[in-house]
Amino acid sequence: MACTVSKREGVVYEAKIVAEPEVVKKEVENICKEIRKNAKIPGFRPGKAPVNIIKKQYKDLIEENLVRAIVPKELDKGIKEANLVLISEPYIEDLKYDDRNNTLECVVIFEVKPEIDLKPEDYKGIKVTKSVRKIEDKDVEQVLESLLNREAKFEEVDRPAQKGDLVDLEYVAIIDGEEKKGEVTAVLGENQLWSEVDSAVIGKKKGEEGEVSFKAPEDEKYGDAAGKDVTLKFKVLAVKEKKLPELNDEFAKKFGVETVEELKSKIREDLEKAEAERQQEEVEDKIVEELLKKVGIPVPSSLLSMEIKAQAENQIMRLAQFGVDVKQISPQTIAEMVRPTAEKTVKVKLLLEKVAELEGLEVTDEDIEKEIEKLANMAFNGDTVLARQSLEERNLMPMVKQDVLRQKALDRLIELAEIEEVEFKEEKKEEDKEEQ
């Protein structure tokens, strides 16, 4: 038996497998015996048909089983001898089977994990900055305000509408001569209505009517009306004022604590945890970006295809959650949309695996248990047994192990980096920029 592995191009390799006649003959005999047990051939009882008839009647099935019996074992042996790591599903490009002479030859094509020219000096002592933002009382107050607003109720009032009020409107919109009637409920000053309509409603009381005409800007928020002449007549059906709940211990209990002070402490703790995670991600991203500048990493097409598929599926789910009719978007469009990030993701994964190899990092049973515990807390109500069962049933344990290994590599890169702390600077919002 011979298996010769050679490089074709990049990470694509081929294996030429030549099976010895005596091996082929023995395998064929075994296959024929198995087939004969259940073969239904006219004129013969099950298990009694002659081998030559079995070979003629089931030629394709014999060839298929023969390939399955010989090729995977020889390919695996050849790949290991060549010190390569298989990353794609191999496929047979050329197959020659001679059942008379008991010869089998085939050429198998596959992709291997690329060699990355990375040395410890490339990643030790990488200099990056980490922006640090101190959580202040005003940050806690903002969250409290958000929670109060979330629990707010709107009560009808007898006064002119103002920003922050919830209004019920009846309207007739005439867009380029085409009339459309309807009702809408919106909070004024929250960009829920077209700005021209929002301004016209402010100051109106229940029962009052108004009209506004304008040419809609070429802006997607105007939908089908963008760039067209619009006349909108409306009647105010109700004006409702926002009533915030009282900030007291009863309010705090809705969020799993006993007092307002405990709620503030919990908010601060959550904000500090989120800030620590942001800092971690920032440093990780910067270190990886620096490394990617130094090292060229080939992107195997098989890994890229899998990553594009995974990211495309996630993108479709996100778009659907935002109400987008994903049936109107072609799979090709989604694939092209995620391709750049998918390509970078593949590079980063390969890079981190190389770092793990150079640093001698390994994943322990304890590491796996901690990861399963995290997953259990996120998706299985803390049930680690169910979480593990779900991973095993979907054959995801190897993926979990690789994820843990890559995270260990990232943590090691951070340990080895030179990190300078700098003050965090808030990015100005677009509306703030426009006002300046």
C-alpha positions as CSV (number, residue, x, y, z in Angstrom):
1,M,0.0,0.0,0.0
2,A,1.4,3.4,-0.9
3,C,0.1,6.9,-0.1
4,T,2.2,9.8,-1.5
5,V,1.2,13.3,-0.3
6,S,2.4,16.3,-2.2
7,K,1.6,20.1,-2.3
8,R,-0.4,21.5,-5.1
9,E,-0.9,25.2,-4.3
10,G,-1.1,27.1,-1.1
11,V,-2.8,25.0,1.4
12,V,-4.2,22.6,-1.2
13,Y,-2.6,19.1,-1.2
14,E,-3.1,15.8,-3.0
15,A,-2.6,12.3,-1.9
16,K,-2.0,9.5,-4.5
17,I,-3.1,6.2,-3.1
18,V,-2.2,2.9,-4.7
19,A,-3.6,-0.3,-3.0
20,E,-1.8,-3.6,-3.4
21,P,-3.8,-6.3,-5.3
22,E,-3.8,-8.8,-2.4
23,V,-5.3,-6.1,-0.1
24,V,-8.0,-5.2,-2.7
25,K,-8.8,-8.8,-3.3
26,K,-9.2,-9.5,0.4
27,E,-11.4,-6.4,1.0
28,V,-13.6,-7.3,-2.0
29,E,-14.1,-10.8,-0.7
30,N,-15.2,-9.5,2.7
31,I,-17.5,-7.0,1.0
32,C,-19.1,-9.6,-1.2
33,K,-19.7,-11.9,1.8
34,E,-21.6,-9.1,3.6
35,I,-23.6,-8.3,0.5
36,R,-24.4,-11.9,-0.2
37,K,-26.1,-12.3,3.2
38,N,-29.0,-10.1,2.2
39,A,-28.8,-10.1,-1.6
40,K,-32.0,-11.0,-3.4
41,I,-31.0,-12.5,-6.7
42,P,-33.6,-14.5,-8.7
43,G,-32.9,-18.3,-8.7
44,F,-30.8,-18.2,-5.5
45,R,-31.6,-18.3,-1.8
46,P,-30.2,-15.5,0.4
47,G,-26.5,-16.1,1.1
48,K,-26.2,-18.7,-1.7
49,A,-25.5,-16.6,-4.8
50,P,-22.1,-17.2,-6.4
51,V,-19.5,-14.4,-5.8
52,N,-19.1,-13.7,-9.6
53,I,-22.8,-12.9,-9.8
54,I,-22.6,-10.7,-6.7
55,K,-19.6,-8.9,-8.2
56,K,-21.5,-8.3,-11.5
57,Q,-24.9,-7.4,-9.9
58,Y,-23.4,-5.1,-7.2
59,K,-20.4,-3.7,-8.9
60,D,-21.0,0.0,-8.0
61,L,-21.8,-0.8,-4.3
62,I,-18.6,-3.0,-4.1
63,E,-16.5,-0.1,-5.4
64,E,-18.1,2.3,-3.0
65,N,-17.5,0.1,0.0
66,L,-14.0,-0.7,-1.2
67,V,-13.1,3.0,-1.4
68,R,-14.6,3.5,2.0
69,A,-12.6,0.6,3.5
70,I,-9.2,1.6,2.1
71,V,-8.9,5.3,1.3
72,P,-9.7,7.0,4.7
73,K,-7.2,4.8,6.6
74,E,-4.4,5.3,4.0
75,L,-5.1,9.1,3.7
76,D,-5.0,9.5,7.5
77,K,-1.7,7.6,7.7
78,G,-0.2,9.7,4.8
79,I,-1.3,13.0,6.4
80,K,0.2,12.1,9.7
81,E,3.5,11.0,8.2
82,A,3.7,14.3,6.4
83,N,3.0,16.2,9.7
84,L,0.0,18.0,8.2
85,V,-3.3,18.9,9.8
86,L,-6.4,18.3,7.7
87,I,-9.0,21.1,7.8
88,S,-11.3,20.3,4.9
89,E,-13.5,17.4,3.8
90,P,-11.3,15.4,1.3
91,Y,-12.7,14.6,-2.1
92,I,-11.6,12.0,-4.7
93,E,-10.6,13.7,-7.9
94,D,-9.6,10.6,-9.8
95,L,-10.5,7.0,-9.2
96,K,-9.4,3.9,-11.1
97,Y,-10.6,0.5,-10.0
98,D,-10.0,-2.7,-12.0
99,D,-12.1,-5.5,-10.6
100,R,-10.4,-8.1,-12.8
101,N,-6.9,-7.3,-11.7
102,N,-7.8,-6.2,-8.2
103,T,-6.1,-2.8,-8.6
104,L,-7.3,0.5,-7.0
105,E,-5.7,3.9,-7.5
106,C,-7.0,7.3,-6.6
107,V,-6.1,10.9,-6.2
108,V,-7.6,12.7,-3.1
109,I,-7.6,16.5,-2.8
110,F,-7.8,18.2,0.6
111,E,-6.7,21.4,2.4
112,V,-4.4,21.5,5.4
113,K,-3.8,24.0,8.1
114,P,-1.4,26.6,6.8
115,E,2.0,27.1,8.2
116,I,2.3,30.5,9.8
117,D,5.7,32.1,10.1
118,L,5.3,33.5,13.6
119,K,8.1,33.7,16.2
120,P,7.9,34.6,19.9
121,E,9.7,37.9,19.3
122,D,6.9,38.9,17.0
123,Y,4.3,38.9,19.7
124,K,6.2,39.5,22.9
125,G,6.2,43.1,24.2
126,I,3.7,44.5,21.7
127,K,2.9,48.1,22.7
128,V,-0.7,49.2,22.9
129,T,-2.8,51.7,24.7
130,K,-5.8,51.0,26.8
131,S,-8.4,53.7,27.3
132,V,-9.7,53.7,30.9
133,R,-13.1,55.2,31.8
134,K,-13.9,55.7,35.5
135,I,-17.5,55.0,36.4
136,E,-19.0,58.1,38.1
137,D,-22.2,58.9,39.9
138,K,-23.7,60.5,36.8
139,D,-23.3,57.2,35.0
140,V,-25.3,55.4,37.7
141,E,-27.9,58.2,37.6
142,Q,-28.3,57.8,33.8
143,V,-29.1,54.2,34.2
144,L,-31.5,54.9,37.0
145,E,-33.2,57.5,34.8
146,S,-33.4,54.9,32.0
147,L,-35.0,52.3,34.4
148,L,-37.6,54.9,35.6
149,N,-38.5,55.8,32.0
150,R,-38.8,52.1,31.2
151,E,-41.4,51.7,34.0
152,A,-43.2,55.0,33.2
153,K,-46.9,55.3,32.3
154,F,-48.6,57.8,30.1
155,E,-51.7,59.5,31.4
156,E,-54.1,61.7,29.3
157,V,-53.9,65.4,29.9
158,D,-55.9,68.4,28.8
159,R,-53.2,70.8,27.6
160,P,-51.2,71.5,24.4
161,A,-48.8,68.7,23.4
162,Q,-45.1,69.1,24.1
163,K,-41.9,67.2,23.7
164,G,-41.9,63.9,25.6
165,D,-45.7,63.5,25.3
166,L,-47.3,60.5,23.8
167,V,-49.9,61.5,21.1
168,D,-52.5,59.6,19.2
169,L,-53.0,61.0,15.7
170,E,-55.4,60.5,12.9
171,Y,-54.0,61.6,9.6
172,V,-54.4,61.9,5.8
173,A,-51.1,61.9,3.9
174,I,-51.0,63.1,0.3
175,I,-47.7,62.1,-1.3
176,D,-47.3,63.2,-4.9
177,G,-51.0,63.3,-5.2
178,E,-51.6,59.8,-3.8
179,E,-53.7,59.8,-0.6
180,K,-53.2,57.6,2.4
181,K,-55.2,57.5,5.6
182,G,-54.2,56.1,9.0
183,E,-53.7,56.4,12.7
184,V,-50.4,56.6,14.6
185,T,-49.2,56.8,18.2
186,A,-45.8,58.4,18.9
187,V,-43.7,60.1,21.5
188,L,-42.9,63.7,20.4
189,G,-39.2,64.7,20.2
190,E,-38.1,61.1,19.9
191,N,-37.7,60.9,16.1
192,Q,-40.7,58.6,15.9
193,L,-42.5,61.0,13.5
194,W,-41.1,62.9,10.5
195,S,-39.5,66.1,12.0
196,E,-41.9,68.4,10.0
197,V,-44.9,66.6,11.4
198,D,-43.4,66.4,14.9
199,S,-43.0,70.2,15.0
200,A,-46.5,70.8,13.6
201,V,-48.1,68.6,16.3
202,I,-46.3,70.3,19.2
203,G,-48.7,72.9,20.7
204,K,-51.9,71.2,19.6
205,K,-54.5,70.0,22.1
206,K,-56.8,67.0,21.9
207,G,-59.4,67.5,19.1
208,E,-57.4,70.2,17.3
209,E,-56.3,69.7,13.7
210,G,-53.3,70.8,11.7
211,E,-51.7,70.6,8.3
212,V,-48.1,70.6,7.1
213,S,-46.7,70.6,3.5
214,F,-43.0,70.0,2.6
215,K,-40.7,68.3,0.1
216,A,-39.3,65.2,1.8
217,P,-35.5,65.0,1.9
218,E,-33.8,62.2,0.1
219,D,-33.4,60.2,3.3
220,E,-34.3,56.6,4.0
221,K,-36.2,57.5,7.1
222,Y,-38.9,59.0,4.8
223,G,-39.4,55.7,3.1
224,D,-41.5,55.9,-0.1
225,A,-42.0,59.6,0.4
226,A,-38.3,60.4,0.1
227,G,-37.7,63.2,-2.5
228,K,-41.5,63.7,-3.0
229,D,-44.0,66.5,-2.2
230,V,-45.9,65.7,1.0
231,T,-49.0,67.3,2.5
232,L,-50.1,65.8,5.8
233,K,-53.4,66.7,7.6
234,F,-53.9,65.5,11.1
235,K,-56.2,65.5,14.1
236,V,-55.0,65.0,17.7
237,L,-57.0,62.2,19.3
238,A,-55.2,62.2,22.6
239,V,-52.3,63.9,24.4
240,K,-50.7,61.8,27.2
241,E,-48.0,62.9,29.7
242,K,-45.3,60.6,30.9
243,K,-45.6,59.8,34.6
244,L,-42.4,58.4,36.1
245,P,-42.7,56.0,39.1
246,E,-41.3,57.2,42.4
247,L,-37.7,56.1,43.1
248,N,-38.1,54.2,46.3
249,D,-37.4,50.8,47.8
250,E,-40.5,49.3,46.2
251,F,-39.2,50.4,42.8
252,A,-35.8,48.8,43.6
253,K,-37.4,45.5,44.4
254,K,-38.5,45.1,40.8
255,F,-34.8,44.6,40.0
256,G,-34.0,42.0,42.6
257,V,-32.7,44.2,45.4
258,E,-34.2,45.5,48.6
259,T,-33.3,49.2,48.7
260,V,-32.5,52.1,46.3
261,E,-28.9,52.1,47.6
262,E,-28.6,48.4,46.8
263,L,-29.9,49.1,43.3
264,K,-27.4,51.9,42.8
265,S,-24.6,49.6,44.0
266,K,-25.8,46.9,41.6
267,I,-25.9,49.3,38.7
268,R,-22.4,50.5,39.5
269,E,-21.1,46.9,39.7
270,D,-22.7,46.1,36.3
271,L,-21.2,49.2,34.7
272,E,-17.8,48.5,36.1
273,K,-18.0,44.9,34.8
274,A,-19.1,46.2,31.4
275,E,-16.2,48.7,31.4
276,A,-13.7,46.0,32.3
277,E,-15.0,43.9,29.4
278,R,-14.8,46.8,27.0
279,Q,-11.1,47.5,28.1
280,Q,-10.3,43.8,27.6
281,E,-11.8,43.7,24.1
282,E,-10.1,46.9,23.2
283,V,-6.7,45.6,24.2
284,E,-7.3,42.2,22.5
285,D,-8.3,43.9,19.2
286,K,-5.3,46.2,19.2
287,I,-2.8,43.4,19.9
288,V,-4.3,41.2,17.2
289,E,-4.3,44.1,14.7
290,E,-0.6,44.7,15.4
291,L,0.2,41.0,14.9
292,L,-1.8,40.8,11.7
293,K,0.3,43.7,10.3
294,K,3.5,41.6,11.0
295,V,2.4,38.2,9.8
296,G,1.0,37.0,6.5
297,I,-1.7,34.4,7.0
298,P,-3.2,32.4,4.1
299,V,-6.9,31.9,4.3
300,P,-8.0,28.4,3.3
301,S,-11.1,28.4,1.1
302,S,-12.8,25.7,3.1
303,L,-12.4,27.6,6.4
304,L,-13.5,30.8,4.8
305,S,-16.6,29.1,3.3
306,M,-17.6,27.8,6.7
307,E,-17.1,31.1,8.4
308,I,-19.1,33.0,5.7
309,K,-21.9,30.5,6.2
310,A,-21.9,31.0,9.9
311,Q,-21.7,34.8,9.8
312,A,-24.3,35.0,7.0
313,E,-26.8,33.0,9.1
314,N,-26.2,35.3,12.1
315,Q,-26.6,38.4,9.9
316,I,-29.9,37.1,8.5
317,M,-31.2,36.4,12.0
318,R,-30.2,40.0,13.1
319,L,-31.9,41.6,10.1
320,A,-35.0,39.6,10.6
321,Q,-35.2,40.8,14.2
322,F,-35.1,44.4,12.9
323,G,-38.1,43.6,10.7
324,V,-36.2,43.3,7.5
325,D,-37.8,40.9,4.9
326,V,-34.7,38.7,4.4
327,K,-36.4,36.9,1.6
328,Q,-35.9,39.9,-0.5
329,I,-32.1,39.7,0.0
330,S,-30.2,37.2,-2.1
331,P,-27.8,34.7,-0.2
332,Q,-25.0,36.0,-2.5
333,T,-25.5,39.6,-1.2
334,I,-25.4,38.5,2.4
335,A,-22.3,36.3,1.7
336,E,-20.5,39.3,0.1
337,M,-21.5,41.5,3.0
338,V,-19.9,39.3,5.6
339,R,-16.9,38.2,3.5
340,P,-14.4,40.8,4.8
341,T,-15.2,40.1,8.5
342,A,-15.2,36.3,7.9
343,E,-11.8,36.5,6.2
344,K,-10.4,38.4,9.2
345,T,-12.0,36.0,11.6
346,V,-10.3,33.0,10.0
347,K,-6.9,34.8,10.1
348,V,-7.4,35.6,13.8
349,K,-8.3,32.1,14.7
350,L,-5.3,30.6,12.9
351,L,-3.0,33.2,14.4
352,L,-4.2,32.5,18.0
353,E,-3.9,28.8,17.4
354,K,-0.2,29.3,16.4
355,V,0.4,31.4,19.5
356,A,-1.1,28.6,21.6
357,E,1.2,26.1,19.9
358,L,4.4,28.3,20.4
359,E,3.4,29.0,24.1
360,G,2.6,25.3,24.8
361,L,-0.9,26.2,25.9
362,E,-3.4,23.4,26.6
363,V,-7.0,23.1,27.5
364,T,-7.7,21.2,30.7
365,D,-10.9,19.5,31.8
366,E,-11.3,22.3,34.3
367,D,-11.2,24.8,31.5
368,I,-13.9,23.0,29.7
369,E,-16.1,22.7,32.8
370,K,-15.8,26.5,33.4
371,E,-16.9,27.1,29.8
372,I,-19.8,24.8,30.0
373,E,-20.8,26.5,33.3
374,K,-20.8,29.9,31.5
375,L,-23.0,28.5,28.7
376,A,-25.3,26.9,31.2
377,N,-25.8,30.3,33.0
378,M,-26.5,32.0,29.7
379,A,-28.8,29.6,28.0
380,F,-29.7,26.6,30.3
381,N,-30.8,28.2,33.5
382,G,-27.6,27.2,35.1
383,D,-28.1,23.5,34.3
384,T,-24.6,22.2,33.3
385,V,-25.8,18.7,32.6
386,L,-28.3,20.0,29.9
387,A,-25.6,22.3,28.5
388,R,-23.1,19.5,28.1
389,Q,-25.7,17.2,26.6
390,S,-26.6,19.9,24.1
391,L,-23.0,20.4,23.1
392,E,-22.3,16.7,22.8
393,E,-25.5,16.0,20.7
394,R,-24.5,18.7,18.2
395,N,-20.9,17.6,18.2
396,L,-19.8,21.0,19.4
397,M,-17.3,20.0,22.1
398,P,-14.3,20.2,19.8
399,M,-15.4,23.8,18.9
400,V,-15.7,24.7,22.5
401,K,-12.2,23.4,23.2
402,Q,-10.8,25.4,20.3
403,D,-12.6,28.6,21.5
404,V,-11.1,28.1,25.0
405,L,-7.6,27.5,23.6
406,R,-7.8,30.7,21.5
407,Q,-9.0,32.7,24.5
408,K,-6.0,31.4,26.5
409,A,-3.8,32.5,23.6
410,L,-5.3,36.0,23.8
411,D,-4.9,36.1,27.6
412,R,-1.2,35.2,27.1
413,L,-0.7,37.9,24.5
414,I,-2.1,40.4,27.0
415,E,0.3,39.2,29.7
416,L,3.2,39.6,27.3
417,A,2.2,43.0,26.0
418,E,3.3,46.5,27.1
419,I,0.0,48.3,27.9
420,E,-0.2,52.0,28.5
421,E,-3.4,53.3,30.2
422,V,-4.8,56.5,28.7
423,E,-7.9,58.5,29.6
424,F,-11.1,57.4,27.7
425,K,-12.5,60.1,25.5
426,E,-16.2,60.0,24.6
427,E,-16.9,60.1,20.9
428,K,-19.2,63.1,20.0
429,K,-22.6,62.2,18.7
430,E,-23.6,63.3,15.2
431,E,-26.2,65.8,16.5
432,D,-23.5,67.3,18.8
433,K,-21.2,67.7,15.8
434,E,-23.9,69.4,13.8
435,E,-24.6,71.9,16.5
436,Q,-21.0,73.1,16.6
